[in-house]
């Protein structure tokens, strides 16, 4: 049970950062308006 809880906590903490990274990489590829915002990035990561 403890291992399952650790894995769930890791995924919950890691997912927002990974999704933010994917958004920035996708925006770079598509040449969309900049998604980079220093304050938002600091909060997420």
DOPA-719344 format. One record per residue (C-alpha): residue number from 1; residue in one letter; x, y, z. Coordinates in steps of 0.02 Angstrom, whole numbers, plus 50000, padded with zeros to 5 digits. Layout:
NODE   k r    c1    c2    c3
NODE NUM A     X     Y     Z
...
END
This chain:
NODE   k r    c1    c2    c3
NODE   1 X 50000 50000 50000
NODE   2 X 50139 50121 50042
NODE   3 X 50222 50092 49873
NODE   4 X 50058 50123 49784
NODE   5 X 50035 50286 49880
NODE   6 X 50212 50341 49837
NODE   7 X 50184 50304 49653
NODE   8 X 50019 50399 49653
NODE   9 X 50099 50548 49741
NODE  10 X 50244 50547 49616
NODE  11 X 50126 50544 49467
NODE  12 X 50020 50685 49539
NODE  13 X 50174 50793 49568
NODE  14 X 50261 50749 49404
NODE  15 X 50116 50761 49281
NODE  16 X 50084 50951 49283
NODE  17 X 50268 50986 49250
NODE  18 X 50274 50860 49108
NODE  19 X 50114 50927 49029
NODE  20 X 50184 51105 49040
NODE  21 X 50345 51046 48955
NODE  22 X 50244 50962 48817
NODE  23 X 50143 51121 48789
NODE  24 X 50300 51225 48771
NODE  25 X 50381 51099 48652
NODE  26 X 50222 51088 48548
NODE  27 X 50208 51277 48539
NODE  28 X 50388 51284 48478
NODE  29 X 50350 51160 48339
NODE  30 X 50188 51244 48285
NODE  31 X 50261 51420 48298
NODE  32 X 50116 51473 48408
NODE  33 X 50119 51627 48520
NODE  34 X 50237 51606 48665
NODE  35 X 50170 51505 48811
NODE  36 X 50319 51549 48919
NODE  37 X 50272 51643 49074
NODE  38 X 50404 51649 49209
NODE  39 X 50286 51661 49357
NODE  40 X 50172 51521 49297
NODE  41 X 50320 51410 49257
NODE  42 X 50392 51439 49431
NODE  43 X 50229 51388 49513
NODE  44 X 50208 51232 49407
NODE  45 X 50386 51170 49424
END
